[in-house]
Amino acid sequence: MKNIAIIEDEEEALKILRGFLDRFGEEEKEQFHVAHFSDAFSFLEGYAGAYDLILMDIMLPSLNGMELAKRLRELDKSVPIIFVTNMAQFAVKGYEVEASDFIVKPVSYYDFSTKIKRTFEKTSENPKHKIVLPGKKSMLVLDVSDIKWLEVILRRLVYHTTGGDVEVYGTLKKAIATLEREHFIRANRSVLINPRFITSVEGDAVKVGRDIIYLSRNYKKSFSIQLAKYFGE
């Protein structure tokens, strides 16, 4: 089952999209759970990265769809977004928020089904593993493949990612439970490393991108074994 969010304030447009999803599901033998939001703020509140696709109008009350998409990308960099709008002139701005596609109103079923199917095919070809982190006002969603390494400082976890540092409250124990199955390796009491970003290991010094992390005596042996296993040696 796929989770779909529709952000649309017009009842008739919502009815059409729901009907098209039902028809598409029957044709493709796919089930959808659909959540509806009539404005940007109700959608963003408590966002937890649970959606496989977001269908979004651009003309929304209070905050337009383009601005909403920009805020969404701060929380979730990979969820597919398809704009459903009668403002085709905004299509060129879609690259700014990495929109998957645009569907122009009035929506035809052919256009709808073609673009939905294409989006799902791209998603299945490039699956993303995500983790959900508790933020100050909402949930944060990170792609595991973007995390280079993380460290615990007092009661805070700092995730060093390709897009910058993300800091949340948490414990390394919980992070290990989530990330060990993603092949992250513990380097010392306070650090986990994503081996795909390791560029060199010299003695106790592990270079991760531009950062250097030092192995502790207690973890050096297990680190070496897990790293060799990761690279298939």
N, C-alpha and C positions, 0 to 999 in steps of 0.2 A: 504493500500500500504506500502511495506517495502522499505527502502532506503539501497542500497547495494553499497559499494565502492570496486572497483577492482584496485589493485596496481600491474601493470604488464607492462613490457617494451617490450615484444615480441608480435607482431601483431597477429601471428597465435594462440598463447596461449590465447590472449584476445578474439579472435573470437570464440574459442571453449567454453570458459567460458560463454560468452554472449549467445551463442546458447543453452547451457545446462540450463542456467537460464530461457530462454524463454520456453523451453520444460518443465522444472520443474514447472514454473508458470501455464502453461496450464493444466498440470496434477493435480496440487494441488489447482487450481482455486485461484491463488494468483497473485497479480500484483507487479512488482518491478520497482523502479526507480534506474537506474544504473549510477554511476559516475565513470569515468576512470581516473587514474593517472599513468603516466609512470615513476615517480620517487618519492622518499620519501619526498623531500622538498616541492614539489607542493601539496602533500597531507596534510602535516602538517600545511602549511600556512593557517591561518584563521580557523583551525579545530574548529567545534562548536558542536561536539557530536550528529550529526544528523543521524548517521547510525545505522541500525539494525544488520548489519553484514559486516565484512571486509574480503575480499579474497586477500591474500597477497603473492606475490612471495618472495623468500628469496634472490635470486641473482638479485639485483637491482643496477643501476648505482649510484655512489657517496656514498650512505648509504645502507647497506644491510637490508633485511627485519627483521632480528632479532634485530638489533640496532634500526630500525624504531619502532618496536613493544615496545621496552623498553621506547622510548620517548613517544610513544602513551599512555602507561600506566601511565605516569606522568600527562597526561591530562584527561584520561578517563580509569577508572579502570575496567569497566564492559563490554564494547562493545565486542561482540564475534569476535574472530580472527580465521580464518582458513588459514593456510599456504598451498599454492599450489606450489609444488617444486619438482625438480628431485633430490634434495639432502636429501634423506631419513635419512641420518646420523644425521641431525640436529633435528629430531623429539624429541629426548630425552631432548633437551634444551627448548622445548616448555613450560615446566612447569614454567620456569623462568618468562615468560610473560603471564602465564595463558591462553595459546592458547586453543581454544575449540577443534581443531582437525587438522590433516594434510591430504592433498590429494596429492598423488604422481603422478608426470607426467611420462608417458603420461596419461592424465586423462580419466578414463572411466565414462560413464554416471551413471552406477550403483553405483560406489564408491562416485561420486559427489552427487547424489540425496540422498543417504543414510545418508551421513554426514551433508548435508545441512538440511535435515528434522530433524535429531536428534538434531542439534544445535538450530533450531527454537523451538522444543518441550521443550528443557531445558529452553530457554528464557521465554516461555509462562508460565512455571511452577514457575519461580522465577522472576516475573516482578520487574524492578527497576524504581524508580522515580528519575529523574535527574534534576539538575538545571545547567544552563550555566552561567559562570561568566566571565567578561572581564579581561583578563590577560594583562601583559605588551606587549607581542609580539603575543599572540594568545588567543583563548578562553580556559577557563578551565571548565571541566565538573565534577561535584560532584554528588555522589549518596546521596540523602537526608537521607537515613538510616545510613550513615556514619557520619553525622554531629551531634555532641554532644550539642554544643551551639555556639552562635555567639555574638559578641559584636561590637559596633561601637566606634572607637577612632578617633576623629576629622572627617576627610572625608574618613576614611578607615574602611572597614569591615573585621574583623578577624573571620574566620570560624575555630572553634576548632573541628577537626575530628579525627576519629579513626586512621588515617594515618598521623596525624600531623596538624599543623596550616597552613591555607591558607589565605593570605592577598590580598585584592583587593580594588580598589576604589569603593565607592558606599554609599548609604544611608540606614538607617534602615527601612525607609518607604517602599522602594522597596523590601527589604528582607521580611518584614512582608507580603506584598501583595503576595509574592511567597510562603512563608512557613506557613502562618496561616492555609491554607487548608491542610497542612501536620501535623497539630496538634501541631506545635510549640507554646510555651506559653511565653508571655512577662513577665519578672521578674521585670524590672525597666526601666528607660528611655533608657538604652543603651544595654540591653541584651535580647535575645530570647533563650529559652531552649527547646531541644527535650526531651519530658517527658519519652521516653523509656530508657534514660540514668540516670534518677533520682534514687538515691539509698536511700535518706532520706530527710525529711523536719523537721527541728527542729526550731520552732519559725520563725525567719526571714531568717534562713540559709538553703539554698537548696544545697545538695551535689550532684554533677554531676560527676560521676567517682571519680577522686581525687580532683576535683575543688570544691570550695565552693562559691556560688553566693548568694548575699543578696537581699531579696525582699524589694522594696520600699513601703512606706505607700500607695501611690496612686494605686499600682498594686497588693497589697497583696490579696485583696478580689477576684478580677477577676482571679488571678492566682489559688487560692484555688478552685474556682468554675470550671475552665477549667480543672484543674488536676483531680478533682473528676469525671468530665464527661469523661475524657480520660480513667480512670480506671473503669468506669461503676458503680460508687458508687451512 
